[in-house]
Amino acid sequence: MSPSEQELDAALAAAHLPALVLSMVHLTGDPGWLKPEWRPTYTPLARGDIGVPEAEQARLRAAARPVIAAHLSGELKPAPTPGPELVRQMMDFIAGTEIPAGYVDFLSDELALSGDSSKTPDWSEDERRAAGSMKVLVIGAGMSGLLAGIRLSQAGVPFEIVEKNAEVGGTWFENTYPGCRVDSSNHMYSYSFEPNHGWPQHFSTQPVLLDYFRGVAERYGLRRHIRFETTVEAMDWDEAAAQWRVRLRLPDGAVRTETATAVICAVGQLNRPRLPDIAGRESFEGPAFHSAQWRHDVDLTGKRVAVIGTGASAFQFVPEIAGKVARLEVFQRTPPWCFPTPHYHDDVPAGMNWLLEHVPYYDKWYRFFLFWTATDGLLPAVKADPDWQGPPTAVSQVNAGFREMIAQALAAQAGERADLAAKIVPDYPVGGKRALLDNGVWVRALKRDNVALVTEPITAIEPAGLRTADGALHDADVLIYGTGFQASNFLWPMRIKGRGGRDLHATWDGDPRAYLGMTVPDFPNLFMIYGPNTNIVVNGSIIFFSECSVRYILGCLKMLAASGARALSPRVEAHDVFNARVDAANRGWAWGAPQVSSWYKNEKGRVTQNWPFALVDYWRATLAPDPEDFEFDKATAAVA
Ligand code: NAP
């Protein structure tokens, strides 16, 4: 096809120029495109600024124009895939810095220039045959469960997915509150092997995300494997038969027990709403609901509304409802940090989508840019310096500088409202909790005449409203809980009994741990995706973690099939050593700092949620299971 002049102009105007340069290297085979004067210099929090003078940008666009035209007219085919040394130079170019040597194989795998990645199952015929007699049960058809289904079918392993809801999508099916959208850039928050060149926004809204996951379920033929409205209530490991006995609640309410060789739990961390433990909660007379169970039948127009919580969910729905209600009181316990992100609600320019679709490798390098700059590249800003002597509002000099920059941006938004500025700047370090993306709508909503940010602690919920510590009654017609999820309560409310009848939740005793977040000693052939210590605070998309976990879990199934054993579970020592490392490392980050309290920590103060290393470390640790880390069912053969 030949693009029109206007199409090309629009595309070049919207291009992320460093990604465009790298596409040109692919198309022409000429590394001469990596000119020092076109190399980007990024400024923190100043997206879009690549530090290349306008005149050079114009030169670059002019040079790219005939190359793209020649490619689209069929005259120019992409050159052979560049060798590793050139790819390395290309990575350094787009990152605007030298990528550390330890990242190159990891990032090359993420980039998947040739289409292959370590995450695609690569099973021999023998392995497929051996696994053919397995029956794997996946719990959940959200982002992780669908992914597990895709990889299991690619490997030829028989499986079924059970899903408690009537549709796929998990979090993207359940959270329908006004303003719900993704807060990791969509060109990265998508499966690495399923790019979408048509995201309407950089951070698309919930219906768009749900459509994406529905589309994936269709394309991979997953629906015929899924049993909807089916809930796992309990699972018991049957030692004699070496299989899980799974008690299911069926759509008609009946209970049935079925068996599975292995179970993959893909139930998410942020799935079961948490209501605050405030006296009198049941007494409120008006409608009261949680953000994840939004009552669309309750018309908020002209109502007095109270919102508890100022986390990621409230941050999105408060600006949406503020203009509709008569009065809105937002009850804040701790303010969130927010990163200035002016393009948070912006559409993806049509020219950008055109480039993603038509210019070879542009999509891969744009994703790479997002991946590098929004993931491990951010870690130094939240690393705790053990010698830090400054105030507890930061954990290092770099962190303090970051704090200053963001605090100023928040205070500038509050403007003449000094009272508001004092309330919205957190006193804990940046990175203590996941920062939210700020394009100004939050503070604008809080500044409205009909909105108040209440920081007085809530002492009781009464029939007419909320009572605060100063004795005031804040009357309300509707109460909305933006109070988050029972995140530390992994796999709850399922009842899971492993070897010797050991109960998983009793074993954890409020302190869930797993080996690499996936397996637990004495719970054979049981795997978790997004399990303990696999969440991230600043670096990246959870889809990356799920892809790594699924690769590893399939590696375990392959190892099991090849071994001839009936079951595997991690060795206690491997599990304990790993968890000791995790705990020590978590203390070295802003989110592990003692002055920070959050849902990342359990009641004992241990960080149960977060991965305390870099993404590259999870990638490397999950490349393939090490047989030495596992015990194999001794009833039959040992591992080869
Ligand atoms: P959250 O981050 O856990 O926030 C809960 C809020 O409720 C916090 O402000 C918390 O205050 C407050 N709260 C809890 N109990 C309270 C009590 N008893 N009294 C007063 N305030 C109370 O929950 P969320 O906003 O639903 O978000 C959870 C996670 O879901 C996020 O971190 C994110 O990972 C994910 N999420 C993502 C998006 C997205 O954009 N993609 C959107 C929504 C959610 P404290 O901070 O003081 O505890």
Residues whose N, C-alpha, C, O or C-beta is under 5 A from the ligand:
A	BS01	NAP	R181 V182 D183 L270 P276 D277 I308 G309 T310 G311 A312 S313 A314 F331 R333 T334 R434 G482 T483 G484 F485 W599
